[in-house]
């Protein structure tokens, strides 16, 4: 149990590769139904993540994942590690090349 808790330490500095690998699983479980496996979304309610200005912006992406927007719910129930992982995954999938977000950034944004 303690090892699992340490593995999800939001204060740990994660590598981009670690976040992307974890984020792909989080995306498949929570985001893919609306934004599709290819990140192209569904016209209207579920915008594309490919080439998204929101995905490119750390502050916008953190705010939307924590607070939701329009049809997108808040994902505050996910851990800071899960949120950072899925954000980093979407920043680096679907042709995006927008860097990473660390779990500590979500932890700070929750306050």
C-alpha positions in Angstrom: 0.0 0.0 0.0 2.7 2.5 0.9 4.6 1.8 -2.3 1.5 2.6 -4.4 1.0 5.8 -2.5 4.7 6.8 -3.0 4.3 5.9 -6.7 1.5 8.5 -7.0 3.3 11.2 -5.1 2.2 14.5 -6.6 5.4 16.2 -5.4 7.6 13.8 -7.4 9.1 15.2 -10.6 7.8 12.8 -13.3 9.5 12.3 -16.7 7.5 13.2 -19.8 7.6 9.5 -20.8 6.2 8.4 -17.5 3.4 10.9 -17.7 2.5 10.0 -21.3 2.4 6.3 -20.6 0.1 6.8 -17.6 -1.9 9.5 -19.4 -2.8 7.3 -22.3 -4.5 4.9 -19.9 -6.3 7.7 -18.1 -7.4 9.1 -21.5 -8.7 5.7 -22.7 -10.7 5.3 -19.4 -12.1 8.8 -19.1 -11.8 11.0 -22.2 -11.9 8.8 -25.3 -15.7 8.4 -25.2 -16.2 12.0 -26.0 -12.9 13.2 -27.6 -12.4 9.9 -29.6 -9.3 7.7 -29.7 -7.9 9.9 -32.4 -8.4 13.1 -30.5 -10.6 14.6 -33.2 -13.7 15.0 -31.0 -17.3 15.2 -32.2 -18.4 18.4 -33.9 -20.3 20.6 -31.6 -20.2 19.3 -28.0 -16.8 17.6 -27.9 -14.0 19.6 -29.4 -11.0 18.2 -31.0 -7.8 17.9 -28.9 -5.6 17.7 -32.0 -4.2 21.2 -32.5 -6.3 22.6 -29.7 -5.3 26.0 -28.2 -6.6 24.8 -24.8 -4.2 21.8 -24.9 -1.4 24.1 -25.8 -2.0 26.3 -22.8 -1.1 24.9 -19.4 -3.3 27.3 -17.4 -6.3 26.7 -19.7 -5.9 22.9 -19.6 -5.5 22.8 -15.9 -8.6 25.0 -15.4 -10.8 23.0 -17.7 -9.7 19.6 -16.2 -10.4 20.9 -12.7 -13.5 22.9 -13.3 -15.1 21.5 -16.5 -16.6 23.6 -19.3 -19.8 23.3 -21.2 -20.4 19.5 -21.7 -17.1 18.6 -20.1 -17.3 17.7 -16.5 -14.9 18.6 -13.7 -12.3 15.8 -13.3 -11.4 16.8 -9.7 -12.1 13.2 -8.7 -8.9 12.1 -10.5 -5.6 12.4 -8.6 -3.1 15.2 -9.4 -0.9 12.5 -11.0 -3.7 11.2 -13.2 -4.6 14.8 -14.2 -1.0 15.7 -15.0 -0.6 12.4 -16.9 -3.6 12.8 -19.1 -2.8 16.5 -19.7 0.7 15.6 -20.7 -0.6 12.8 -22.9 -2.9 15.1 -24.8 -0.1 17.7 -25.1 2.0 15.1 -26.9 -0.6 13.0 -28.8 -2.7 13.7 -31.9 0.1 15.7 -33.5 0.4 18.1 -30.5 3.9 19.0 -29.2 3.1 21.2 -26.2 5.3 19.9 -23.4 4.2 18.6 -20.0 2.4 19.4 -16.8 3.6 18.1 -13.5 1.3 16.8 -10.8 2.5 19.5 -8.4 1.0 22.1 -10.8 -2.5 20.5 -10.4 -1.9 20.3 -6.7 -1.2 24.0 -6.5 -4.2 24.8 -8.7 -6.6 23.0 -6.4 -5.9 25.5 -3.6 
